[in-house]
Amino acid sequence: MLYHDIASLLSRYLLMNLTKYKELVMECGCGRSPSGKCCGWHALSEEEYQKELAKLRKGKTEEEINEDKD
């Protein structure tokens, strides 16, 4: 019975921390992502970034882009 309790507690602890870890990993750290979540734009050169941003803005209004961040 003790083994089951320890396993259950450990399982819950790992699940809770994995969820927190995923949230942190998925956040944009470079500030380039229009959604606030990492989309790999940190790896783009400035020129590539500007092209991707222009493509995105062509399809969406600035208000829609800002709504995605929230």
N, C-alpha and C positions, 0 to 999 in steps of 0.2 A: 504494500500500500504506500509506503514512504517513497519508493522508487517512482510510482505513478505520479505522486504529488510533485516531486522534484522535476520529473520530465514535463509535466503539465506547466509548471511555473517557468521552466527554461524555454519551453516552446512559446509561451505567451510573450516572454521578454524578448526573444529573438524576433518574433513577428512584429512587435511594436517598434523595435529599433530598426528593423529592415524598412518599415514604412517611412520612418523619419529619414533614413538614409536615402531612400529613393526620392523623397521630396527635395532634399538638399542637392542631390546630384542633378536632378532635372531642372533646377533653377538656373537661369542665365547669369553667368558671372561676368561676362564681358560687356553687357549692356547693348548688344547689337540685336538680340532677338526681339521681334515685334510682339511676341506673345508673353515674354518674360520667362519662358521655358527654353532650355537649351535646344537649339536646332542645328548646331554645328557651324554657325557663322563665325565663331571665334577663329576658325582655321582659314578663313578667306582673306585674301589680300584686300587692301583698301579698295582697289578697283573692282574686284569681284564682289565685294560687299555692296558697293554703290550700285552695281548692276542688278543684284538680287533685290535690293531695296527699291529700286526704280520699278522692277517687274511687279513687286508686291503692291506698291502704291498705285500703279496703273490699274490694278484690279480692285483696289479698295480705297475708300475715302479715309482720310486721316482719323475721322471719328470712329470708323469701324476698327481701324488698327488699334486705337487707344482703348476701345471696348474689349478687345482681345486681351489686353494687358491686365484688365480687372478680372 
